[in-house]
């Protein structure tokens, strides 16, 4: 296969009939199998997920990207896909939940189907066919008819009892649905992807899941027509800039006070912060915590900060490192600090560096795991309690059950270095911990968030700190990235003036 040109991008979406159908196993097996053929594979994940892109990156050797038309916009998704897929032989997009599951049960918003429509990508539907025969055809037919514009190009059936079972369901689906069943996976409980326990990312980084990835590839190649899959991927049409479904054009520019999508960080040599003129001559530096405890970052967020003029300095609290010297901002992302609470508590240089950054009014942004570390204490699942930075007057307690999950529209409660009051960022919330404030009446909340269960106030914004459980996507409002960098630059200029 030749390298794709600018508009032709061989691509497939691996979608499931529901969560647990086997799309992650198929995705990883396919990525590994194609890479073993010598193809350059670019991975993508539909929706707000951090774990699956980590799998993709481990299998393909290149960073996977999230595509979410609700958090950002259809135009942003298409642009991200075009840029990330350029120069690669094939792109494999992994769906989220079931093909039509998303934010709204009455539309495609936030679903894999929406991404398929926006990117004009053929869909391979993964169907769990345990204990069924012709009924599998009824399932596929229903998926075809729900959204006629969607190109469901083929089917992979999972958890077949035998080759004979596969033959039965293949004949039924192809007769009634008119699309090929390109392969099958037998029942193999040893091949199941582990539950998303909190040590999973470190295990991936240590290479402990390599045998599982290879097993997925071996099983997939045993029963799947890879040449046919490549033909279906190559049948994807050239990307059409005008092809965006009207139902998917939701965005939040109207809720915000200034446009951000067309921002050119190099268009001016001077920016304005608090009515002061600040030169771009000195590049601001943002310290980004990145290791097994802090690893949930959208690549887009980091790239938008760089595009706005920042230089990123990565450091590892788990390696004993503190906030680097001579930086102008701090970004503490999500992750698994509760799994490494003892190590974080022992790194007093790191915790003291956070305190000093806050005291000096350095812009400090923390989300989810990073937000937890700003509290006074963190109690893990075993009941052990560890001292944290103590910037936010609150205690963090891990729960056995999930505390929050879902999309969030986060409206700023007050002006900050990230947002003006009333401006909106979109993101998602997913965590097992709760943060209990010592006095909720006096807490300066960061956001009023809107989700399926209504409105609530969450997070913390005071001085130079913005923190909360919500994982925001700066692509939903790129002007926020610019403002963050502007304040970091103003902080840097102030430090030089004081020297």
C-alpha positions in Angstrom: 0.0 0.0 0.0 1.3 3.4 -0.9 1.5 6.3 1.5 -1.8 8.3 1.6 -1.8 11.7 -0.1 -3.2 14.8 1.5 -6.9 14.0 0.9 -6.9 10.2 0.6 -6.5 8.6 4.0 -7.0 4.8 4.2 -9.0 4.4 7.5 -11.3 2.3 9.5 -13.4 2.7 12.6 -13.6 -0.3 14.9 -17.0 0.0 16.6 -19.0 -2.3 18.9 -22.6 -3.0 19.3 -22.0 -2.1 23.0 -19.4 -1.9 25.6 -17.7 -5.3 26.0 -18.3 -6.4 22.4 -14.6 -6.8 21.9 -13.7 -3.6 19.9 -10.5 -2.9 22.0 -9.2 -6.5 21.4 -10.0 -6.2 17.7 -8.4 -2.7 17.5 -5.2 -3.7 19.2 -4.9 -7.0 17.3 -5.4 -5.2 14.0 -2.9 -2.5 14.8 -0.3 -5.0 15.8 -1.0 -7.2 12.8 -0.8 -4.3 10.3 2.4 -3.0 12.0 3.9 -6.5 11.6 3.2 -6.2 7.9 5.4 -3.2 7.8 2.6 -0.6 7.6 2.8 2.7 9.4 -0.4 2.7 11.6 -1.8 5.8 13.3 -4.3 5.3 16.1 -7.2 7.4 17.2 -9.8 7.1 20.0 -13.3 8.4 19.7 -14.4 10.2 22.9 -12.8 11.3 26.1 -10.5 8.4 27.0 -6.9 8.1 28.2 -6.3 4.4 28.7 -7.1 3.2 25.1 -4.8 5.8 23.5 -2.1 4.5 25.8 -2.7 1.0 24.5 -2.6 2.3 20.9 0.7 4.1 21.5 2.3 1.0 23.0 1.2 -1.1 20.0 1.9 1.4 17.1 4.9 3.2 18.5 3.3 6.6 17.9 1.0 8.8 20.0 -2.7 8.1 19.5 -5.1 11.0 19.3 -8.6 11.6 20.7 -11.4 12.7 18.4 -14.5 14.2 20.1 -16.8 16.4 18.1 -18.8 17.4 21.2 -15.9 18.6 23.3 -14.4 20.4 20.3 -16.2 20.7 17.0 -16.6 18.7 13.8 -14.1 21.1 12.1 -11.6 20.6 14.8 -12.0 16.8 14.6 -11.4 16.7 10.9 -8.4 19.0 11.1 -6.9 16.9 13.9 -7.5 13.7 11.9 -6.0 15.2 8.7 -2.8 16.4 10.5 -2.2 13.2 12.5 -2.9 10.8 9.7 -0.7 12.5 7.2 2.1 10.3 6.0 0.9 7.1 7.5 -0.3 4.0 5.6 -3.5 3.5 7.5 -5.5 5.0 10.4 -7.4 2.8 12.9 -10.0 4.6 15.0 -11.4 2.8 18.0 -15.0 3.6 19.0 -16.5 4.4 22.3 -19.2 2.3 24.0 -21.7 1.1 21.3 -21.7 2.6 17.8 -24.6 5.0 18.5 -24.0 5.6 22.2 -22.9 9.1 23.2 -24.0 12.2 25.1 -27.6 12.3 23.8 -29.9 9.2 23.4 -31.9 11.0 20.7 -29.0 11.9 18.4 -25.5 10.9 17.3 -23.9 13.6 19.5 -20.7 12.4 21.2 -20.9 9.0 19.6 -18.6 6.9 17.4 -21.2 7.3 14.7 -20.7 11.0 14.8 -17.0 10.7 14.3 -17.5 8.2 11.4 -19.8 10.8 9.7 -17.5 13.7 10.3 -14.4 11.9 9.0 -16.3 9.8 6.4 -14.7 6.7 7.7 -15.9 3.1 6.9 -17.1 1.2 10.0 -16.2 -2.3 11.0 -18.9 -3.5 13.4 -17.8 -5.9 16.1 -20.6 -8.2 17.2 -20.6 -10.6 20.2 -22.4 -13.6 18.8 -22.4 -15.9 21.8 -25.5 -18.1 21.8 -26.9 -16.8 18.6 -27.1 -17.6 14.9 -29.4 -15.8 12.5 -30.2 -13.3 15.2 -26.8 -11.8 14.6 -28.1 -10.6 11.2 -31.0 -8.8 12.9 -28.5 -6.9 15.1 -26.4 -5.8 12.2 -29.4 -4.9 10.1 -30.7 -2.7 12.9 -27.4 -0.9 13.1 -27.5 -0.3 9.4 -31.0 1.1 9.3 -30.7 3.5 12.3 -28.4 5.8 10.4 -28.5 5.3 6.6 -25.7 7.8 5.9 -23.3 5.7 7.9 -21.0 3.4 6.0 -21.0 0.1 7.9 -18.6 -1.6 5.5 -18.0 -4.9 7.3 -18.4 -7.1 10.4 -16.1 -9.0 12.7 -17.9 -11.5 14.9 -16.4 -12.2 18.3 -16.6 -15.0 20.8 -17.6 -17.7 18.3 -17.9 -21.2 19.7 -16.3 -22.9 16.7 -15.5 -22.5 13.0 -19.0 -24.0 12.3 -20.6 -21.3 14.4 -18.7 -18.7 12.5 -19.9 -20.1 9.2 -23.6 -19.9 10.3 -23.5 -16.3 11.4 -21.4 -15.2 8.4 -24.0 -16.6 6.0 -26.9 -15.0 7.9 -25.3 -11.6 8.1 -24.1 -11.5 4.5 -27.5 -12.7 3.1 -29.6 -10.1 5.0 -27.2 -7.2 5.3 -25.2 -7.2 2.1 -21.8 -6.5 3.7 -18.9 -8.9 4.2 -18.1 -10.6 7.5 -14.4 -10.2 7.3 -13.4 -12.3 10.2 -14.0 -13.9 13.6 -12.5 -14.4 17.0 -13.1 -17.5 19.0 -13.9 -17.5 22.6 -10.7 -17.0 24.5 -11.0 -15.8 28.1 -7.2 -15.6 28.4 -7.2 -12.9 25.7 -9.5 -10.4 27.5 -8.2 -6.9 28.1 -7.6 -6.4 31.8 -10.0 -4.2 33.8 -8.9 -0.6 34.0 -7.3 -0.9 37.4 -5.1 1.8 38.6 -1.8 0.1 37.9 -2.6 -0.5 34.3 -0.7 2.4 32.8 2.5 1.6 34.7 2.1 -2.0 33.5 1.8 -0.9 29.9 4.9 1.3 30.3 6.9 -1.7 31.7 5.9 -3.8 28.7 3.9 -6.3 30.8 1.0 -6.3 28.3 3.1 -7.1 25.2 2.2 -10.8 25.3 -1.5 -9.8 25.4 -1.1 -7.5 22.4 0.7 -10.2 20.4 -2.0 -12.8 21.4 -4.7 -10.4 20.1 -2.8 -10.0 16.8 -2.3 -13.8 16.4 -6.0 -14.6 17.0 -7.1 -11.8 14.7 -4.9 -12.9 11.9 -6.0 -16.5 12.3 -9.6 -15.8 11.5 -9.6 -12.4 9.6 -9.1 -11.4 6.0 -6.6 -8.6 6.4 -6.4 -8.0 2.7 -10.1 -7.4 2.6 -9.9 -5.0 5.6 -7.2 -3.1 3.8 -9.4 -2.8 0.7 -12.2 -1.5 2.8 -9.9 1.1 4.4 -8.7 2.2 1.0 -12.3 2.6 -0.2 -12.7 5.6 2.2 -13.5 8.7 0.1 -11.1 11.7 0.0 -11.8 14.0 2.9 -14.4 16.6 1.9 -14.1 19.9 3.8 -17.8 20.6 3.1 -19.1 17.2 4.4 -20.3 17.9 7.9 -23.7 16.8 9.1 -25.8 19.7 10.4 -26.6 17.8 13.5 -23.0 17.7 14.5 -22.1 21.3 14.3 -22.5 22.0 18.0 -19.8 24.2 19.5 -19.5 26.8 22.3 -18.1 29.9 20.7 -21.3 31.8 21.3 -21.0 31.2 25.0 -17.5 32.8 25.1 -16.5 36.4 24.7 -13.7 36.1 22.2 -13.0 33.8 19.2 -10.2 31.2 19.6 -10.4 28.9 16.7 -8.5 31.1 14.3 -5.8 32.3 16.8 -2.4 32.7 15.3 0.2 32.8 18.1 2.8 34.4 15.7 0.5 37.1 14.3 1.6 39.7 16.9 4.9 40.5 18.7 3.1 42.0 21.7 0.3 40.7 23.9 -1.7 42.4 26.5 -2.2 41.3 30.1 -4.1 43.5 32.6 -3.6 46.4 30.2 0.2 46.0 30.2 2.2 45.5 27.0 4.3 42.3 27.2 6.9 41.3 24.6 7.1 37.8 23.1 10.9 38.2 23.2 11.1 35.9 26.3 9.4 32.6 25.9 7.4 31.4 29.0 8.1 27.9 30.3 5.3 25.7 31.7 6.4 22.7 33.9 4.3 19.6 33.2 4.3 16.7 35.6 4.5 13.5 33.6 5.0 10.0 34.9 3.0 7.0 36.1 1.2 9.2 38.6 0.4 12.1 36.3 -0.2 11.0 32.7 -3.7 12.0 31.6 -3.0 14.7 29.1 -4.7 15.4 25.7 -1.9 15.9 23.2 -4.0 18.7 21.8 -3.8 20.6 25.1 0.0 20.4 25.2 0.2 21.4 21.5 -2.2 24.3 21.9 0.0 25.7 24.7 3.1 25.4 22.5 1.3 27.0 19.6 0.4 29.9 21.9 4.1 30.4 22.6 5.0 28.3 25.6 7.9 25.9 26.0 7.0 22.8 28.0 9.4 21.3 30.6 8.4 17.8 31.6 9.4 16.5 35.0 8.7 13.4 37.2 7.6 13.7 40.8 7.9 10.0 41.2 11.6 10.2 40.2 12.1 12.6 43.1 12.0 15.7 40.9 10.6 19.0 42.1 9.1 21.9 40.1 11.9 22.9 37.8 13.6 26.2 38.4 13.0 29.1 36.2 9.5 28.1 35.1 6.5 30.4 34.7 3.6 28.0 35.1 2.7 24.5 36.3 0.4 21.9 34.8 -0.6 19.0 37.0 -2.6 16.5 34.9 -4.7 13.6 35.9 -3.6 10.1 36.6 -3.2 7.8 39.6 -1.6 9.8 42.5 -3.5 7.5 44.9 -1.4 4.6 43.7 1.8 6.5 44.5 0.6 8.6 47.5 3.5 7.5 49.7 6.1 8.4 47.0 4.4 11.8 46.4 4.2 12.5 50.2 7.9 11.7 50.5 8.9 14.1 47.8 8.8 17.2 49.9 10.7 19.2 47.3 7.8 18.6 44.9 5.1 19.5 47.4 7.0 22.6 48.6 7.6 23.6 45.0 3.8 23.6 44.5 3.3 25.7 47.6 5.9 28.2 46.5 4.4 28.4 43.0 1.0 29.2 44.5 2.5 31.8 47.0 4.4 33.6 44.2 1.2 33.8 42.0 2.6 31.5 39.3 -0.2 30.2 37.1 -1.0 26.7 38.3 -3.5 24.5 36.6 -4.4 21.1 38.1 -7.1 18.6 37.0 -8.4 15.4 38.6 -5.2 13.7 39.9 -3.3 17.0 40.1 -6.3 18.6 41.9 -6.2 15.8 44.5 -2.6 16.5 45.3 -3.4 20.1 46.1 -5.5 19.0 49.0 -4.4 18.6 52.6 -4.5 14.8 52.7 -5.1 11.8 50.4 -6.5 8.6 51.8 -6.1 5.6 49.6 -8.3 2.5 49.2 -6.6 0.7 52.0 -7.3 3.5 54.4 -3.8 4.9 54.6 -3.6 8.7 54.8 -0.8 10.8 53.3 -0.1 14.5 53.6 -0.3 16.4 50.3 0.5 20.0 49.3 -2.2 21.5 51.6 -3.0 24.4 49.3 -6.7 23.6 49.2 -8.4 23.2 52.6 -9.8 19.7 51.9 -9.3 16.0 52.3 -9.4 13.5 49.5 -10.8 10.0 50.1 -10.7 7.2 47.6 -14.0 5.3 47.1 -14.6 1.7 46.0 -17.3 2.9 43.6 -17.0 5.4 40.8 -17.8 8.9 42.1 -18.4 10.6 38.7 -18.5 9.9 35.0 -19.6 11.9 32.0 -19.2 14.9 29.7 -19.0 18.3 31.4 -19.6 21.8 30.2 -17.6 23.9 32.7 -18.6 27.6 33.0 -16.1 29.7 34.9 -17.4 31.1 38.2 -14.8 33.9 38.4 -12.1 35.5 36.3 -8.8 33.5 36.3 -5.7 33.1 34.1 -7.6 30.5 32.2 -11.1 31.9 31.7 -13.1 35.0 32.3 -16.2 34.7 34.4 -18.9 33.0 32.4 -16.6 31.6 29.7 -17.0 27.9 29.0 -14.7 24.9 28.4 -15.9 21.4 27.6 -14.4 18.2 29.0 -15.3 15.2 31.0 -15.2 13.9 34.6 -14.1 10.4 35.7 -12.8 9.6 39.2 -13.2 7.3 42.2 -12.3 9.9 44.8 -14.2 12.6 46.7 -12.8 15.9 48.0 -14.4 17.1 51.2 -13.8 20.8 52.0 -13.4 21.9 55.6 -15.8 24.8 55.0 -17.8 24.6 51.8 -19.4 28.0 52.4 -16.1 29.8 51.8 -14.7 27.7 49.0 -13.9 29.7 45.8 -15.2 27.2 43.2 -13.7 27.2 39.8 -16.5 26.0 37.6 -20.2 25.5 37.5 -20.4 22.3 35.5 -23.4 20.9 33.6 -23.8 17.2 33.0 -26.6 14.6 32.8 -27.5 15.2 36.5 -27.8 18.9 36.2 -25.6 21.8 37.5 -23.1 21.7 40.3 -20.2 23.8 41.5 -16.8 22.2 41.6 -13.1 22.8 41.7 -11.1 25.6 43.2 -9.9 29.0 41.8 -8.1 31.4 44.0 -5.1 33.6 43.3 -3.1 32.0 40.5 -4.7 28.6 40.9 -7.3 26.9 38.8 -8.1 23.3 39.7 -10.9 20.8 39.5 -12.0 17.3 38.7 -13.0 18.2 35.2 -10.5 17.2 32.5 -10.9 20.1 30.1 -10.1 20.0 26.4 -8.6 23.3 25.4 -9.6 22.6 21.8 -13.1 23.5 22.9 -12.0 27.1 23.4 -8.4 27.7 22.2 -8.4 31.2 23.5 -8.0 29.8 27.0 -4.6 28.3 26.0 -3.6 31.7 24.8 -4.7 33.5 27.9 -2.8 30.9 30.1 0.4 31.5 28.2 -0.1 35.2 28.3 -0.3 35.1 32.1 2.8 32.9 32.3 4.7 35.4 30.2 3.5 38.3 32.4 4.8 36.3 35.4 8.1 35.8 33.7 8.4 39.4 32.8 7.6 40.4 36.4 10.4 38.1 37.7 12.9 39.7 35.3 11.8 43.2 36.5 12.3 42.2 40.1 15.8 40.8 39.5 
